[in-house]
């Protein structure tokens, strides 16, 4: 169950990052509340996952999902650069997170 909570935390982290971008485009209360909710749920799920998972592994997976997911979502929704170097580095980050899961 803790692994599921960690994955959910990663997805809400990505949602929070998207809301940061939205907040820069149009400042309104709804977007601010969505951003706070996204990051809040992310922290709550991460905290739950840390009850049994090693802190270093959980944090690496959470930040890896947030960083890689935010980059991928930026490519998909905001037409950010999609060159092979960025994709290779995202693959490396995700591979390292998966490797940490396999050894913990």
C-alpha positions, 0 to 999 in steps of 0.5 A: 500500500505504501508503494501505491501511496508513493506513486500517487504522491508522484502524480500529485507532485506532477499536477502541482508543477502543472498548476505552477505553470498555470498560475504564471499564465493567469493568476486566480484563486482557483489555480492557486487552490489547485496548486496547494491541493496538489502539493498538499496531497503529494506531501500527505501521500509521501508522508504515509509512504515514509512510514515503511519505505526507506526515506532515501528511496522514497524521496528519490522516486518522488522527486524523480517522478515530479521532475521527469513528469513535469518535464514530459508534461511540459513537452506534451502540453506546453510545446517545450523542446523534445530533443533526444538529449532531454529524453535520454536524461529523463530515461536516466532519472527514471531508470535510477528511480526504478533501480532504487526500488529494485535494490530496496 
